[in-house]
Amino acid sequence: MGNSFEYPDCRLAAGDAAAFAAARRRFDAQPIDDMRLSDSSGWNAKRMTLAGEASVSGVGTFRGSEKRTITFAPSDRPGWWIRRTDMPEQLDTAVDIANLWTSARNLVLRSGSPHNYLRMVEHIIALKGGLGLDNVVIKTNSGDPPLFDESSVPLVEAVERAGIVETDQPATYVTVKEPLAFAGNRGDFLMFLPDDGSKKLRLDVAINWRTIIGDQRIVFDVTPETFRYGAYARTNATHRQYQLAKTVGWLFADTRNLGYDKDNILIHGRKRWYGEPRFPLEGTNRFLEPVWHRATLDLLAALSLTGPDRFVGTVVSYRAGHTQDCDAVRHLYRNDMLERIS
């Protein structure tokens, strides 16, 4: 498809300038595989909540042998909130960068008691930014979220069953004050560009793996339609990571993904897929499932950690991951680099 975007120079907010320049050159040379742009954001100008409650259940991500259920419920309070129904003495945890406990392998939000947490929230809270859904309570009786063969599509369907309705309050937005870049130490970076007045969020995401995944790049405007499309993309794991989770992985909290199987995650090796990949690129033998997951359910989740506000502008990601996403968002708040758009 080629590369048709030229981005402005960005002030380097973190990282090494030479490393960023080298990574930027590699990114600029990488062609775009899929582009889905829109004339509008598809979001309502009012704050949105749910008309009722809807639940969805699946195998536990980290326990595997037990079914887990989460319930989406309406809320009068701005923002998303996590309610552990098995801990009624604890306050709800706001979906906010201030409550991020760790981003080492997945995002974990926690407040109050050390046990008042929810793991791998990225695949849930991405719906906040992806659907323009502002006020929600997530009810759960466990810190272990459910897994689905259809990735996050069952979550989207639960929200649709509950019904999305507008409130009488206007939506609020945040964007960066100036073009900014965050460079990592392995040829990776993030760039944040201010909103152009359209109150849209555009993502330009490229990955590079030394496995069958290879180089992949997509550009799209985040709308309910593009989000629902990308929500079908599963988490990916190397064959070695999968074997670890199924053998001695139960001994270690960061690899205790006992609910993983060859249907609910995408397993890849250096030269082959283990299972059936999704998102085929027409006219090739390539599959864009990894980059759609990275953009829609990982990066967008970090951009949803903006409390009651919607993040707008353009975000460019090259070879970045959970920790760099969240470090960048935290840096934006800590250093007063965001401004609210009324």
C-alpha positions as CSV (number, residue, x, y, z in Angstrom):
1,M,0.0,0.0,0.0
2,G,3.0,2.3,0.6
3,N,3.6,5.1,3.0
4,S,1.6,8.4,2.4
5,F,2.1,10.1,5.7
6,E,4.7,12.7,6.7
7,Y,4.8,13.6,10.4
8,P,6.3,16.8,11.9
9,D,9.4,16.9,14.0
10,C,8.7,16.1,17.6
11,R,10.3,17.3,20.7
12,L,12.0,14.3,22.4
13,A,10.5,14.0,25.8
14,A,12.4,10.8,26.8
15,G,15.1,8.6,25.3
16,D,18.2,9.0,23.2
17,A,18.0,11.3,20.2
18,A,20.3,9.3,17.9
19,A,18.4,6.1,18.7
20,F,15.1,7.8,18.0
21,A,16.3,9.2,14.7
22,A,17.5,5.8,13.5
23,A,14.2,4.1,14.6
24,R,12.3,6.9,12.9
25,R,14.1,6.2,9.6
26,R,13.2,2.5,9.8
27,F,9.6,3.3,10.6
28,D,9.3,5.8,7.7
29,A,10.6,3.2,5.3
30,Q,8.0,0.5,6.4
31,P,5.0,0.4,4.1
32,I,1.4,0.6,5.3
33,D,-0.4,-2.7,5.0
34,D,-4.0,-1.6,5.9
35,M,-5.5,1.9,6.1
36,R,-9.0,2.7,7.4
37,L,-9.6,6.5,7.7
38,S,-12.9,8.2,8.6
39,D,-14.4,11.7,8.1
40,S,-15.6,11.7,11.6
41,S,-14.8,10.1,14.9
42,G,-18.1,8.3,15.2
43,W,-18.3,9.4,18.8
44,N,-21.2,11.2,20.4
45,A,-20.6,14.7,21.7
46,K,-22.3,13.8,25.0
47,R,-20.9,11.6,27.7
48,M,-22.1,8.0,27.1
49,T,-23.1,5.3,29.6
50,L,-25.2,2.1,29.5
51,A,-28.9,1.7,29.6
52,G,-28.7,-1.4,31.7
53,E,-26.4,-4.3,32.8
54,A,-24.9,-7.1,30.8
55,S,-22.6,-9.9,31.8
56,V,-20.2,-12.1,30.0
57,S,-18.3,-15.3,31.1
58,G,-15.3,-17.2,30.0
59,V,-12.5,-19.4,31.2
60,G,-10.2,-17.6,33.7
61,T,-7.1,-16.1,32.1
62,F,-4.8,-17.1,35.0
63,R,-6.6,-20.0,36.6
64,G,-7.9,-21.8,33.6
65,S,-10.0,-24.3,35.4
66,E,-12.6,-21.8,36.7
67,K,-15.2,-19.7,34.8
68,R,-15.0,-16.0,35.3
69,T,-17.7,-13.4,34.8
70,I,-17.6,-9.6,34.4
71,T,-20.6,-7.3,34.3
72,F,-20.8,-3.9,32.5
73,A,-23.2,-1.5,34.4
74,P,-24.2,2.1,34.0
75,S,-22.7,4.8,36.2
76,D,-23.6,8.4,37.1
77,R,-19.9,9.1,37.8
78,P,-17.6,10.3,35.0
79,G,-15.1,7.6,34.0
80,W,-14.7,3.9,34.3
81,W,-14.7,2.1,37.6
82,I,-13.8,-1.4,38.7
83,R,-15.8,-2.9,41.5
84,R,-14.7,-6.1,43.2
85,T,-18.0,-7.5,44.5
86,D,-16.1,-10.0,46.6
87,M,-14.6,-7.1,48.5
88,P,-17.5,-4.9,49.5
89,E,-15.3,-3.0,52.0
90,Q,-13.1,-1.7,49.2
91,L,-13.8,1.4,47.2
92,D,-14.1,1.2,43.4
93,T,-10.9,1.5,41.4
94,A,-10.9,4.3,38.9
95,V,-9.6,3.4,35.4
96,D,-6.8,5.9,35.5
97,I,-3.1,6.0,35.0
98,A,-2.7,6.9,38.7
99,N,-4.0,3.4,39.6
100,L,-1.8,1.4,37.3
101,W,0.0,-1.2,39.5
102,T,2.2,-2.8,36.8
103,S,2.5,-3.1,33.0
104,A,5.3,-5.7,32.9
105,R,3.4,-8.3,30.9
106,N,-0.2,-7.0,31.2
107,L,-1.9,-4.0,32.7
108,V,-3.0,-4.4,36.3
109,L,-5.1,-1.7,38.0
110,R,-5.3,-1.6,41.8
111,S,-6.4,0.7,44.6
112,G,-6.8,0.4,48.4
113,S,-6.0,-3.2,49.5
114,P,-3.2,-5.0,47.6
115,H,-5.9,-7.6,46.8
116,N,-8.3,-5.0,45.2
117,Y,-7.0,-5.4,41.7
118,L,-7.9,-6.6,38.2
119,R,-5.3,-8.2,35.9
120,M,-5.0,-8.0,32.1
121,V,-7.5,-5.1,32.1
122,E,-6.2,-3.9,28.7
123,H,-8.6,-6.0,26.7
124,I,-11.5,-4.6,28.8
125,I,-10.7,-0.9,29.2
126,A,-9.8,-0.5,25.5
127,L,-13.6,-0.4,25.0
128,K,-13.6,3.0,26.7
129,G,-11.6,4.7,24.0
130,G,-12.7,2.4,21.2
131,L,-16.4,2.9,21.7
132,G,-16.4,6.4,23.1
133,L,-18.1,5.0,26.2
134,D,-17.5,7.3,29.2
135,N,-19.3,6.2,32.3
136,V,-19.2,2.5,33.3
137,V,-18.8,0.3,36.3
138,I,-17.1,-3.1,35.7
139,K,-18.3,-5.6,38.3
140,T,-16.2,-8.7,39.0
141,N,-15.7,-11.1,41.9
142,S,-12.2,-11.9,41.0
143,G,-8.9,-10.3,39.9
144,D,-8.7,-12.9,37.1
145,P,-10.6,-11.8,33.9
146,P,-12.2,-14.1,31.4
147,L,-10.7,-15.2,28.1
148,F,-12.5,-15.7,24.9
149,D,-11.8,-17.4,21.6
150,E,-13.1,-14.2,19.9
151,S,-10.7,-12.0,21.9
152,S,-12.7,-8.9,23.0
153,V,-15.7,-9.2,20.7
154,P,-17.8,-10.8,23.5
155,L,-17.1,-7.8,25.6
156,V,-18.3,-5.5,22.8
157,E,-21.4,-7.6,22.3
158,A,-22.1,-7.4,26.1
159,V,-22.0,-3.6,25.9
160,E,-24.2,-3.6,22.9
161,R,-26.7,-5.8,24.8
162,A,-26.7,-3.4,27.7
163,G,-27.3,-0.5,25.3
164,I,-25.2,2.6,24.9
165,V,-27.1,5.8,25.8
166,E,-26.1,9.5,26.1
167,T,-26.2,11.5,29.3
168,D,-26.9,15.2,29.6
169,Q,-23.2,16.0,30.1
170,P,-20.8,17.0,27.3
171,A,-17.9,14.7,26.6
172,T,-14.4,16.0,27.6
173,Y,-11.2,15.5,25.7
174,V,-7.4,15.7,26.3
175,T,-4.6,16.1,23.8
176,V,-0.9,16.9,23.9
177,K,0.1,20.5,23.8
178,E,2.8,19.9,21.2
179,P,4.3,17.1,19.1
180,L,6.2,14.8,21.5
181,A,8.3,11.6,21.1
182,F,9.3,8.9,23.6
183,A,12.2,6.7,22.5
184,G,12.9,3.3,23.9
185,N,16.2,1.4,24.2
186,R,15.5,-1.3,21.6
187,G,14.8,0.7,18.4
188,D,11.2,1.5,19.5
189,F,9.3,4.8,20.0
190,L,6.0,6.5,20.4
191,M,5.0,9.9,19.0
192,F,2.1,12.0,20.1
193,L,0.6,14.7,17.9
194,P,-2.0,17.3,19.0
195,D,-5.6,17.2,18.0
196,D,-6.3,19.1,14.7
197,G,-9.7,20.3,15.8
198,S,-11.6,17.1,14.7
199,K,-11.6,15.5,18.1
200,K,-10.5,12.2,16.5
201,L,-7.9,9.6,17.5
202,R,-5.8,8.3,14.7
203,L,-3.3,5.4,15.3
204,D,-0.4,4.6,13.1
205,V,1.1,1.3,14.5
206,A,4.0,-0.7,13.2
207,I,5.6,-3.9,14.6
208,N,8.6,-5.9,13.7
209,W,9.1,-9.5,14.9
210,R,11.8,-12.0,14.0
211,T,9.2,-14.7,13.6
212,I,6.5,-15.5,11.1
213,I,4.8,-12.3,12.1
214,G,7.5,-10.1,10.4
215,D,6.9,-6.4,9.6
216,Q,3.3,-5.1,9.9
217,R,1.8,-1.6,9.9
218,I,-1.7,-0.2,10.0
219,V,-3.2,3.3,10.1
220,F,-6.8,3.9,11.2
221,D,-9.1,6.3,12.8
222,V,-10.6,5.0,16.0
223,T,-14.3,4.6,15.6
224,P,-16.8,2.1,17.0
225,E,-16.6,0.3,13.6
226,T,-12.8,0.1,13.4
227,F,-12.6,-0.9,17.1
228,R,-15.1,-3.7,16.7
229,Y,-13.1,-4.9,13.7
230,G,-9.8,-5.0,15.6
231,A,-11.4,-6.4,18.8
232,Y,-11.4,-9.9,17.1
233,A,-7.5,-9.9,17.2
234,R,-6.1,-12.2,19.9
235,T,-3.1,-11.9,22.2
236,N,-0.1,-13.5,20.6
237,A,2.6,-15.5,22.2
238,T,5.7,-17.3,21.0
239,H,5.6,-21.1,21.0
240,R,8.2,-21.0,23.8
241,Q,6.0,-18.7,25.9
242,Y,3.0,-21.0,25.4
243,Q,5.0,-24.1,26.4
244,L,6.2,-22.3,29.5
245,A,2.7,-21.3,30.5
246,K,1.5,-24.9,30.1
247,T,4.4,-26.5,32.1
248,V,6.3,-24.8,34.8
249,G,4.6,-21.4,34.2
250,W,2.1,-22.0,37.0
251,L,5.0,-21.5,39.5
252,F,5.4,-17.8,38.5
253,A,2.8,-15.1,38.7
254,D,3.9,-13.4,35.5
255,T,3.6,-16.6,33.4
256,R,0.6,-18.3,35.1
257,N,-1.6,-17.9,32.1
258,L,-3.3,-21.3,32.6
259,G,-6.3,-20.3,30.6
260,Y,-4.4,-20.0,27.3
261,D,-5.1,-22.5,24.6
262,K,-4.6,-22.6,20.8
263,D,-7.9,-21.0,20.2
264,N,-8.0,-18.0,22.5
265,I,-4.4,-16.8,21.7
266,L,-2.3,-16.7,18.5
267,I,0.8,-18.8,18.9
268,H,3.7,-18.2,16.5
269,G,7.2,-19.5,15.8
270,R,10.1,-18.4,13.7
271,K,8.7,-19.9,10.5
272,R,5.1,-21.0,11.2
273,W,1.8,-20.4,13.0
274,Y,0.5,-22.8,15.6
275,G,-3.2,-22.5,14.9
276,E,-5.2,-20.4,12.4
277,P,-4.2,-16.7,12.2
278,R,-6.8,-14.1,11.4
279,F,-6.9,-10.8,9.4
280,P,-5.4,-12.1,6.1
281,L,-3.8,-9.5,3.9
282,E,-5.4,-9.8,0.5
283,G,-3.1,-11.1,-2.2
284,T,-0.5,-12.3,0.2
285,N,0.1,-15.2,2.7
286,R,0.5,-12.7,5.5
287,F,-1.9,-12.1,8.5
288,L,-2.3,-8.8,10.3
289,E,-3.8,-10.1,13.5
290,P,-0.8,-9.2,15.7
291,V,-0.6,-5.6,14.7
292,W,-4.4,-5.2,15.0
293,H,-4.2,-6.6,18.5
294,R,-1.3,-4.3,19.4
295,A,-3.1,-1.2,18.2
296,T,-6.7,-1.9,19.2
297,L,-6.4,-3.7,22.5
298,D,-3.0,-2.8,23.8
299,L,-2.1,0.8,22.8
300,L,-5.7,2.0,22.9
301,A,-6.0,0.6,26.5
302,A,-3.1,2.7,27.6
303,L,-4.7,5.7,25.9
304,S,-7.9,4.9,27.8
305,L,-6.2,5.5,31.2
306,T,-7.1,9.2,31.0
307,G,-9.8,9.1,33.7
308,P,-13.0,10.7,32.5
309,D,-11.5,12.3,29.4
310,R,-11.2,10.9,25.8
311,F,-7.7,11.1,24.3
312,V,-7.6,12.7,20.9
313,G,-4.9,13.5,18.4
314,T,-2.5,11.1,16.5
315,V,-0.4,8.5,18.2
316,V,2.4,6.7,16.2
317,S,3.9,3.5,17.7
318,Y,6.9,1.6,16.4
319,R,7.9,-1.6,18.1
320,A,6.6,-0.3,21.4
321,G,4.8,-2.3,24.1
322,H,2.8,-2.1,27.3
323,T,5.4,-0.6,29.6
324,Q,6.4,2.1,27.1
325,D,2.8,3.0,26.4
326,C,2.0,3.5,30.1
327,D,5.3,5.2,30.9
328,A,4.6,7.7,28.2
329,V,1.0,8.4,29.4
330,R,2.3,8.8,32.9
331,H,5.0,11.2,31.7
332,L,2.4,13.3,29.9
333,Y,0.5,13.8,33.2
334,R,3.5,14.1,35.5
335,N,5.0,16.9,33.3
336,D,1.8,18.8,32.4
337,M,2.0,18.0,28.7
338,L,-1.7,17.6,28.2
339,E,-4.5,20.1,27.7
340,R,-8.2,19.6,28.0
341,I,-10.5,20.5,25.1
342,S,-13.9,21.6,26.2
